[in-house]
Amino acid sequence: MSATPITKLPAASTGTGDSRQEEPEGNALLTLDHVTKAFTGKDGSPLEILHPTTLNIGHGERIAIVGPSGSGKSTLLSLLGTLDMPTSGTLRYDGENVAAMGERRRSELRAERIGFVFQQFHLIATVSALENVMTGLQYTDLPRRERRERAAEALEQVGLGERLHHRPSQLSGGEQQRVAIARALAKQPDIIFADEPTGALDTDTGHAIIELLLRAADQGASLVVVTHDPNIAARFPRRLHIQDGMVTELDEGGVRHA
């Protein structure tokens, strides 16, 4: 199957700041060039989860990825976040070929420049919110004092400055997700990936979490959010739709374009 590059369409307004146009490939933060992902099926034959995909993600872009369950959304996010490697094609981070980095270099990249937020909060139950946020910085070269300062600042940023020493069991679901967001923000990352970050929350709390992520992106980080909620997706200037491993771009009216 031949790859069909995704063409960036005019961005929709989100009401959260100026829309950003996609950057030229040479200046893009992330570039996928004919990237595929396949696994081995039960019968031993290759099962292509992501069909050839070519796209750019610019510095400071805010992007929503939508599509039905099992369509490949999380697979695409894992590739973009360098948690997994393509079966074929090239993934570049700030112009550097990710496959050529080696696992140690990729681990450093994730530790220092990429933030992750997941549906399940992945907090350590036995330690405080502050210590949970500090765990996101443990693989950096920062001294403990600076890690503590960054963690406290990030928790203040998400509205939990008064709950630094509360453990997860003492926090609501929305507050726990705020801790997870603070853990990502404390890195001062280039890009934040959020995989269904509102899936375990009620509607009002979920929308508050998205607002928080969008405000964080306004500080300069790129933001890529996987969501099943069309109301949340509509708040993003750029939306990608994935179904059966095929990625297409949505325009302002939600119409798909190859």
MOKASUL-V91350 format. One record per pair of residues at least 12 apart in sequence whose ideal C-beta (glycine too) atoms are under 6 Angstrom apart, sorted by the first residue. I is the first residue (numbers start at 1). J is the second residue. D is the distance in Angstrom with one decimal. If there is no record, write none. Layout:
i->[I	I]
j->[J	J]
d->[D	D]
This chain:
i->[1	3	3	3	4	5	6	6	8	9	9	11	11	12	12	14	14	16	17	19	20	20	22	22	23	25	28	28	29	29	29	30	30	30	31	31	32	32	32	32	33	33	33	34	34	34	35	35	35	35	36	36	36	36	36	37	37	37	37	37	38	49	49	49	50	50	50	51	51	53	60	60	61	62	62	62	62	63	63	64	64	64	64	64	65	65	66	66	67	67	67	71	71	72	72	73	73	74	77	77	77	81	81	82	82	111	111	112	113	113	114	114	115	115	115	115	116	117	117	117	117	117	118	119	119	119	121	121	121	123	123	125	128	128	129	129	129	129	130	130	132	133	133	133	133	133	134	134	136	136	137	150	151	154	154	154	155	158	158	158	158	160	173	174	174	177	185	189	191	191	192	192	193	194	195	196	197	210	241]
j->[51	34	52	54	258	54	55	249	22	249	251	237	238	237	252	235	237	214	218	237	60	61	56	58	58	56	56	58	57	59	222	57	80	93	56	92	53	54	55	91	54	89	90	52	54	89	53	86	89	91	50	52	87	88	89	49	50	75	86	87	87	72	75	245	72	75	245	245	246	247	220	222	222	217	223	236	237	224	238	225	227	233	236	239	226	240	233	241	241	242	243	242	243	242	245	226	242	195	193	195	226	114	193	98	106	139	140	140	189	190	189	191	184	187	189	192	193	180	181	184	194	197	195	196	199	200	176	177	180	168	176	168	165	167	163	164	166	179	151	164	179	151	154	182	183	186	147	151	183	186	186	186	186	182	185	186	182	178	181	182	212	178	201	201	205	209	216	221	221	222	221	223	224	225	226	226	209	232	256]
d->[5.9	4.4	3.3	5.4	5.0	4.1	4.5	5.1	3.9	5.7	4.9	3.6	5.7	5.6	4.6	5.0	5.6	4.5	4.8	4.3	5.2	5.5	5.6	5.0	3.6	5.4	3.9	5.5	5.6	5.0	5.6	4.1	6.0	6.0	5.2	4.4	5.4	6.0	5.2	5.7	5.6	5.6	4.4	4.8	5.6	4.1	5.1	4.5	3.6	5.8	5.7	5.4	5.0	4.8	5.7	4.9	4.0	5.5	5.9	5.3	4.5	5.2	5.0	5.5	5.2	5.5	4.9	4.5	5.2	4.9	5.9	5.8	5.1	5.1	4.7	5.2	5.6	4.9	4.7	5.3	5.8	4.1	3.9	4.8	4.8	4.9	4.9	5.5	5.6	4.0	5.2	4.9	4.8	5.1	4.7	4.7	5.6	5.9	5.5	5.5	5.5	5.9	4.7	5.4	5.0	3.9	5.8	5.7	5.6	4.7	5.5	5.9	2.9	5.4	4.0	4.2	5.4	5.3	5.6	5.3	4.1	4.9	5.2	4.1	4.1	5.6	4.5	5.8	4.7	4.5	5.9	5.4	4.7	5.9	5.8	5.7	5.6	4.8	5.4	4.3	5.6	3.8	5.7	4.9	4.7	5.3	5.1	4.6	4.0	5.6	5.8	4.6	5.2	3.9	4.4	4.1	4.8	4.2	5.5	4.8	6.0	5.6	5.5	5.8	3.9	5.4	5.7	5.5	6.0	4.0	5.4	5.1	5.2	4.5	4.8	5.6	5.8	5.3	5.5]
